[in-house]
Amino acid sequence: MSTPPSQIIIGTLQSVPGFGANSTLTAVDGTKDPYQGVVQSNSLREIATSYDPKFRASNDVVQLNLEYELSEGVTLYSQTAYSKDDYFSTQDYSRFVSNPIFADSTVPLRRVNKPLPTNYTSPGGYYNDPQLDRSNRLLSADLSQSDNSQFTQEFRASSNFDGVFNFNIGANYLDFKTEDNYYVFNNLFSYIAEYFYNRDNNLAVLSTVGFATLQCDASSPANKECVYVDYSPISNLAGDGHNYFRSRNLVNTRSYGVFGEAYWEVAPSLRLTAGLRYTDDTKETTPIPSQLLLGASMSGVPGLMSGGYVNRGYPEGKKVKQSWRAVTGRFVADWKPDLALTDDTLVYASYSRGYKGGGMNPPRVDINPLVIQYLPLADSFEPEYLNAFELGTKNTLYDGRVRFNATAFYYDYQDYQVSQIVDRISLNENFDATIWGAEFEFSANITRAWRIDANIGYLKTKIADGEKSIDVMDRTQGNKDWMILRPWLQVPSNCIAPVKHVETVIAQSLPEQAMLYFQALCGGSARYGSFSENYPSMLENWKKFNFQYDPFKDAPNFGRGFDADLGGNELPNSPRWTANIGTQYTISAGGWDTTLRADYYWQDNSYFRIYNTNHDVIRSWDNVNMSITVENIEENISIQAYVKNALDDAPITDAFINSDGTGLTTNVFTLDPKFYGFSVTKKF
């Protein structure tokens, strides 16, 4: 069951000749529920939308490879590459077609038979959004843009001696630049920006030109709070508007590496490999806070209503430079025993040390802490390190007709990186964890034409004891003395507060007063209650309720919630069992080979979050793919037709939870629907 939205008052007509006093103009008709009677399909592949999605992508790669023989048995290699890719994708954000929601702004005028101004807010209940066009419904769309470039250079010297010792040494350099932009447009955002924040206080102009709005330019009053509205289309977006949400991420990563490996044939059946690598990583991140519905006066005074510092654009913060240095490497022993049971056998054991750089978490809204404060979150996350142990064997039997491979592994992670959405940003956290398991591969040529192959994998993951994190889906962790509150729309996160204090405030306050004190129970604004000791709070006002409460000191994690114990939980997307079996049959005639092939894949239950709750379960799923390939080896021609997801199943393969501000909704991923393909390949 949904609740109709509250009226958003745009203005009041006061003492305007011919209009009557105190006529109210509203943006949203509070009697209309945008969701009433709106039914979505149960199919994950069917959505209701009135928005035309668009997708564009391009990738350019230039590569130069050189070889030079330095001396007999030693070759110098140079590999130079530059790549650039661009990505543009926009689609319906809400995935539904709402009921009409906008109030007819001409009604107060019609009552007195006045002319209808053409630029009035929502004549006839229709609003013209700068990016989403004209509609009487709630519209929302998102836009993802990415612009990346990468330059790499590697020099490597490799030996090919006839003796028992060889080597491979080199150095490489990487320069990677990325700019990612993510936008969310909503016509209600633009409506509020245009007619709530930017309305002309001189309402007398209504009699001639309609309800006038202000743009944030030199003509605006110096003391007027402005929220700049961008009127450019999505296809050529200026990107400086505050009437939409924009998350902009600028990152430049530079990496230097020096590496070397040595290969020693201790005996004809035993070979050792030892290698080391030194890596020097530098990551430069430019924090750029979002500015949705934030504004300031033209004279630079922060907005008293919105809390913004600027009225237009997205100012870049001070660049943050992070550096890490790591020594990694590997040691491998390969043994080829002479066994009577097999034609050829390799037994190997390896240890390797791996590393993955850390980084900065995205910044949150740049807002005056006297108006809004955010719950404290980590600004950065640590690099990830891995110690990996592996033991395996590869075997060929029955004159090459049968192959059997088996591998056992153990991975020990320090500061494993996990991401989730909190406060409208992608928050990265670190946890120690271990992974161990085994994989088995089998293939057999039953006849010259018929082949079967199969893979089976077992995986066990475990987060280390003592690791903790706050579950946004269960902030109280079952503690009945605390409850969830969301008293303030502008604060993107829910909080927890003592049940007894909430009940006391409700019992002793008028509704509008109770909401004020709920904000203080949660903190979030120095006007009502602070997360920081540097700002005043409402401690003195609690005397009327005969209790004192300061969320900065009295609530766990400043009111974010109780920590969930993650010890022993499984890592996300780690099914315990996986299996794949395939078979193919080849028919040869007239120089052409026709191969029929089918593959079946299955994976066990898993979790999509580290909390491993019932809500996090991804149920087991399977998939069937089939193909037919016709090729002529002499002519170098191959023709293939295939069908993927032949059974047209739609299992959930992954998911993530949005932040509190969007109702903790869950986005799910599923297999692509059944589709057919056809290809022709000719080699020259």
C-alpha positions, 0 to 999 in steps of 0.5 A: 500500500502506498501513500499519496504525496504531500502537497508541495506549495509553490506560492500563495497569491496575496493581494493581487488585484482580481485574483483574491487573497491567499489562493494557493498554487501547488506542484503535486495534487495531494489527493492523487496517488501515483501508484494507485492501480499501477500493476507491474508484470511479474516477469523480470524482463517486462517493465512499463515505461514511457521513456525511450532508452539509448545506448552507445559505446565505442572503443579504439585501440592502437598497439605496437609490438617490437622484437629485437634479438639482443644476443643469441638466446636473448630477445628484447620485446617492446609492447606499446598500447593506447586505448580510448573508450566512451560509453553512454546509456540512458533508461527509465529509472523508475520502470513504471508509468505513474498516474497523473500527479501534477496539479492544474496550476490554472485552477485559481485563475479560472475561478476568476475568469482570468487569461491563462499565461502560457508559461504558467507552472503546470497548465492543465496538469502538465509540466515541461521538464528541461530534460524529460519533456512535457508530461502529467506523470512522474517521470524519472530517468538515469544516464551513465557516461564514461570516458576512459583512456589508457596508455601502457608500455612494457619492455621485457627481455626473455631468454631461450637457452638450451641449458637448464636455466632461463629468465624473463625480466622487464618493467612496465608503466600504466597511465589510466584516466577515467571520468564517470558521470551518473545522473538521475533526472526527475521532473519533480526535481526540476519543478521544485527547482524552478517554482519553489526555490527560484520563484519571483517574490513579486507575485504581482507579475502573475496578472501579466506574465504568469508565475515568473521564475528566476535563473541564477545569473546576474539579473537575480537579486543578490540576496535571493537563493537560487538553484540553477536549472539546466535547460540543455537536452540529455543528448547534449547535456551541459551538466551544471544544473542542480535540478538533477542528481549528478555523481562525477568521479575523476581518477588518474592512476599511474603504476610502475612495475619491475619484475623478473622470473627465473626458470630452473630445470632441476631434473628432466622431470622437475622444473622450478619457477620463481618470480618477484615484482615490485609495484609502485601505484599512485592514485589521484582522485578529485572529489566532486560532491553532488548538488541536487536541489542545492543553491546559494545567493548570487552574493555567495551566501549559503542557502538558508533553505537548501544548505548549498554553497553554490547555485550552479555547477559542480566545484572540484574539491582538492585532489587526493593523492594516494600511493602504495608500494608492494612486493609480490611474486610466485613460486611454482614447482612442476613435476612430471612423474612417469606413471603406468596409469597415464600417458602424461602427468603433471603435478604442480604446487604454487604459492603466489602473493597478490595485491590490489590498490585501495582508493577513496570513497565518493564524496557526499553532498556538499551541504552546510552542516548547520542545515544538514549533517551526514552520518560519519562514513569512511573516506577511503578504503585499504588495498587488498592483499592475497596469499594464494596456495594451489596444488593440482594435477593434469593427466592425459590417458588412453592415447590422448582420448581422455583428459582429467585435471584436478586443482585444490586451492586456498586463498587468504585475503587481507582487507578484501574489498566489498562495495555497497550503496550507502548515502547514495554513494558506493561505499567500499569496506575491507574485511579479512577472509579466506577461500578454499575449494577444488575444481575437477575437469574431465573430457573424453572422446567416446568415438572419433566424432563424439566428445563429452567434457565436464567441470565441477567446482566446490567453493567455501568462503569465510569472512574472518571472525571479528569483522563487522559492518552495519546492515542497512536492512537491519540497523537494530539487529533485533534489539527491541529497545531501539527502532528505525526513524526516517524523520527528514527527507533530505537526510539520505539515511535512516537512523536508530533511536531509543523506543522509549524516547520516541514514545515519550515525544509522541505522547507529549508533543503535537505532530509537527513538534514531534517531527522536530524532535525526531530529527534531534533524536536522529541528529543530522542538523545542528538546528535540531541535533548534531553528529559532531561535538563542534555544533550545538544540539538540542540537549537543553530542550530535552528537559521538557521530556525529563530525559537527555539524549545526544545521538553523537554520544548515546547511540551506537555508531552515532545512530547509524545502527548496531554492527552486524557480526560477519564472522563466518559469513560467506562472501558475495557471489560465491556458490558452494557448488558449480557444474558444467557438462557439454557434449558435441558430435561431428559429422564429416562429409565432402571436406566439411565438418558439421559439429552439433554442441550443447552445454548445460551449466548449474550453480548452487545457492549463494548470497549477494551481500556479506550479511547472508540474510534470507533477503540476500539469497540468490537461488540456484539456477541453470542455463542451456546453450546450443550451437551448430558449426560448419567449417571447411579447414582447407578453405578457412571458412567457418559458419556458426549458428547458436542459441543462448539461454535456450530454455528462456529462463530468467533466474536472478544471477545478482542483486544490490540494494539501493540506499535508504533515500530510495526505500532500500529497493533491490535491483536484480540482474537476470540472464539475457532472454533466449536469443539466436546468433549467426556468424561467418568467418573467413581467414586469409 
